[in-house]
Amino acid sequence: MNSTRTGALMLSFLVISFLGFADSLYLSVTHYLNATPSCFIAKGCDIVTTSTYSEIFGFPVAFLGVTYYLLLIVLAIIYLDKKKNKVFKLLPWVTTLGVTTSLWLLYVQVFILKSLCSYCIISAFISITLFVIAVVILKFYSKTT
């Protein structure tokens, strides 16, 4: 893959990761402030963000999202700054973890809680998008090496 296309994909990856980071940070802050985010697409943010599924080992799931998206941001910056091609091999594995977690959390919302959180849906969409970009990058990278 030529460096222009790779750079553009990684820049897109970085921007989308930042959007996921902002989304998760907002949910984390509302959690720690004991506030409820207002839903704008679906109804049920209050139910989802206060359920027993909203925390893992005492940490809000949203904070784990902050950590996940921050890792992706760092990996994208490493590539864009240092052109470390090893990053390409890491991205699909890391984003697989994100997609798997997002799908589980969507399952919980739909089938267990029977409520949807707009911000959680956005995070899942972002996670799926990042996974697809990571696979595309790796596919093209594998063809050139």
C-alpha positions, 0 to 999 in steps of 0.5 A: 500500500502506498504511504499516502493511502496508509497515512490517510487510513491511519489519520482516519483511524486516529480521528475516529479513535478520538471520537470514541475516546470523547464518547467514552470520556463523557460517559465516564464523567457522567458516571463519576458525577452520578449523573445520567446522560440524556439519550438522543437516539434511543431511550434507556441511557438511565437504565443502561448506565446505572445497571449492574452491567455498567461496571466491571470490577468497580470501574465503569465500562465507559472508563475501560472504553476511555483506556481502549480508545486511548491505546488506539490513539497512541498506536495511530500516533506512533505509526504516523510519527515513526512509521512503525509498521508493526502497528499494522499487525497490532491493530486488528488484534486490539480492535477485535477485543473492542468489537467483541466487547461492544457486541457483548454490551449490545447484546446485554442492552437489547436482550437483558436490559431491554434498553438502549443507550445512544452513547453506547450504540455510538461507541459500538459503531465506532469500534466496528468501524475501527476494526474494519479500517484495521483489517483493511490496513493489514490486508493492504500491508500484507500485500506489500510485504 
